[in-house]
Structure formats: C-alpha cells, structure tokens
C-alpha cells in the first residue's frame, strides 16, 4: 500500500472513531439523490411547499418512477389566484446535514423537462423554532434557475446541469439578499426543487424527471448546461 493511501485510511479511521461523518476524500462525485443513493430514506424525505401556504392553488408532487431510480417532480402551477404570482416546490425534511465542502458545486442529471424553467435551492440554516401552524420559519435560500430545452424531452441522453457554488444566488422571501453571509458548504441542510411563475411567464402542468442530484468536482463534470 502506498504512503498516501495509508495516511488516507488513518484519517478516515480517526474521523470514524470520533463520530465525524464526511464524504470520502477520494470521491470526485457524491450522489445525494439517485444514482447510488436513494431519493427517500428513513432520515430524509420530501414534502410539498406550495403557494397554498399563501392562499394560492398550485400543487406539487415528487414520486419515484416505476422500475427505475428516477423521480418525477410534477404538478400544476396556478397564476390566477395570486394575481400572476405562484410557485410549487418540493423540499427535503429531517435533520441530515451534508458536508459538501470538498466539492465545487451541484450537478443535476435531467431526463425530461418540457422546456420550462425550474429552480434548484439549497439552504445552510433551518431555524429551530417553527410557526404556529408547524411550518418552518423563513430563512435564506440559495437559488439557481435552469431551463431544459423542450427537444431534450425526446432525447435518450441525460442533460447534465452543472451549478458551481458561485452561481447560487442568495434570496430571502423571494427577494435577492446581497448582504447574505457566504454559503456554508459544510452544513447543507435542505435541498428543494421549485417551479415558479416568474409573474405569469409560465403556468399549468409541469413535469421534471430527474436521474440524480450529486455534489461534484469540476474535473468530473462531463458537460455543462
């Protein structure tokens, strides 16, 4: 065994001894959902956070695609009830914290997107206290919008959406937050997928089929979108 491998194994052993769980140092890609990691586990689930919390009528769902490791994020985006605004989203739940500081960004592998614009969101903080209705109190979102060309729907090739950490934009309650503290990549606590109206630019039924979401290093990304 080479010296570098010996040191790596010793470091991993020390981390395990003290209960520290980090991603393997030699991994160039870490599947978070899909691929080699399930979308739903006992510690991580997904739940709807739609504009119904503000009196809207949009709905979203996230379901496993039969006989595959893919999921389908789908639903109906309503823009009439809230006067042009509207959103439908699915977000992770639970207390899991991802240390992704060894990676350069997030990669989303898309199977189908319908030519619509979607938003990927990560959060590094979740307030411990909750609202009277049980919902989480608002905190800073880190967002990235991406559009999948409609002709990719018929393609058999997965579309890779590569998002460097620097491309995530901090927002608070839908507005850009320019004075936000830097994203804590070692303490990622939430992932979300969102469909929003962008003030009536899109509405109606939507369907996004995903193969996986992973953390990756730049040199591991095959192509960019």
N, C-alpha and C positions, 0 to 999 in steps of 0.2 A: 504493500500500500504506500502511495506517495505521501510526502510530508503534508501537502496541502489538504489531502483527504483526511489524514489523521487529525489535523487541527480542527477541521470542519466537524468531524464526528464528536470530538471532545466538547466543542462549543455547543453542539446540539444536545449532547448529554447533560451538560451543566444547565442549559435552559429548561430541559425537561425536568430535571431534579428540582428546580425552584418553581415549577408550575408555569413557566413563561411559554406561551404558545405563539410562535411567529411562523411566517411562511418559510419553507425550505430555502436556504440561501442560494442554492444552485438552480432553482426553478426560474425559467425565463417567462413562463406564463402560468398563472394560477387561476384555475376555473373556480369562479364564485358560485355560478348557477349554470346548470347544463354541462355538457362535456363529461368530465369525470366527477362532477359534483351535482347532487340532486337539487332541483329547484325548491323543493319543500322538504324540511327536516323537522324533527321534534323541537329544535331550538329556533328555527327561522321559518316563518310563514309569510304570506302576502295577504293584504287586506285592501278593500276599496276605500279611497278618499276622494269622493266626487263632489261636484258643486252643490249637491243636495245639502251639504252642511251649511250652505249659504242661501238655501231656498231654491236651488236650481233643480233640473230634471235629468241631468246626464247620469249615465251608468257605465261602470266598467267591470270587467271580469278578467281573471287570469287562470287559465286551465291547461292542464297537461294535454298534449296532442297524443291521441291513442297510438300505441305501438311505436313510440319514439321517445327521445329525450328532450324534445322541443316543447315550448309552451306557446299559447296563443293569448295575447293581450288584446281584448276586443271590447266593444260596447257601442254606445250611442252618445254622441256629443250634441247636446241641445244648446242653441244660442238664443232662443226666443224668450225663455223665462226670465233670464237675467239681462235682457236688453243688449244682446250682442256678445256678452262675455260667456264663458263656460269652460269647464275642464272636467276631465275624468282621469283618475290615476289609480295605480296600484303601488303599495309601498310595503316594504318588509316590516315585520314586527319582531319582538323579542329583545333580548339583552346582548346578543352577539356583537362583538367588536372585531373588526378586521384591521390587522396591521398590514397596510399596503405600501409602506414607506420604501420598500425595496424595488418598487415598480415605477414606471414612467407615466402610466395612465391606464385607462379602461378601454377594453375592446368589446364591442357588441357585434355578434355574428347574427345577421338577419337573413331569414328565409323569404319573408314576404312583408311588404309594407304599403302597398296600394297608392304610392305616390304622395303620401301625406307626411306632414312634419310632426315628429314626436320629440319628447324631451326626456333626457336621462338626468336623474337627480341623485346626488349623494349628500349625506349630512354627517357632520362630525360631532354633533351635540344633540341630545334629546333631553329636554327639561324633565326632571324627576317628578315634579308636580303636574297634575292634569286639570283640565277644565271641569266644571261641574257636570258636564254631560259625558265625561270619561275620555274625551279626545285629547290628544297631545297638544300642549301649548306651542304656538308658532315659534320657530327658530330659523336660523339662516339656512337657506338651500344653496347648493352649488349645482348649477344647471348647464346643460348643453343641449341645443336643439339640433336635430338631424333629420334629413329628408331622404327617403328611399324612393328612387325613381320607379315609376309605375311599370316600366318594362322589365324590372327585376322580378316582378311577380311571377313571370313565366320562366325565368331562368332557373336552372338547376344548381347554379353556383351560389354559395353563400356570399352575401355582401358584408364585408368587414368594415365596421365603423370604428375608427381609431380616435380616441379622445385623450390627448395629453392633459395632464393636470392643469397646465396653464390655460387651457381652453374652457374650463369650467368657470361660470360667472356667478358671483355671489348675489343672491336676492333675498329680500325679506318681504313676505306677504305680497309677492308679485312684482316688487319694485327692486331695481338694482341697488345693491348696498356697496358703495365704493369704499367705505371705511371698514369693511369686514376684516377681521383678523385672518391670517393665512390659513388655508385648509390644513387640518391636522391629518395627514395621510396615514398616520399610525393609529388613528382612532376613528375609523369609518363605522358609523352605527346604523345607517339607513341607506337603502337603495330604493329608488322609485322610478316608475315609468309613467309618463303623463301624455295625454292628448289634450290640447287646448285649442280654443277657437282662434286665437290671435285676432280677436274682435271681428268675428264673422268671416274670416278668411277660409275657414274650414268648419264643417259640421256634418252631422249624420253618422252613419255606421262607419266604424273603423276596425281594422284587423291587422295586427302586427305579430308575425310568427317569428320567434327567436330560437336560435340553436343554443346560444350561450352568452353569458356575460363573464368576462375574465379580466384580471389585472395582468398587464404585460409590460415587458421591457421593449424599448424602441426597436432594438435589433430583431425582435421576434415577430414584428408586425409584417405580414405579407404584403398588404396593400392598404391604402388609406381611402377614406370616403369623405 
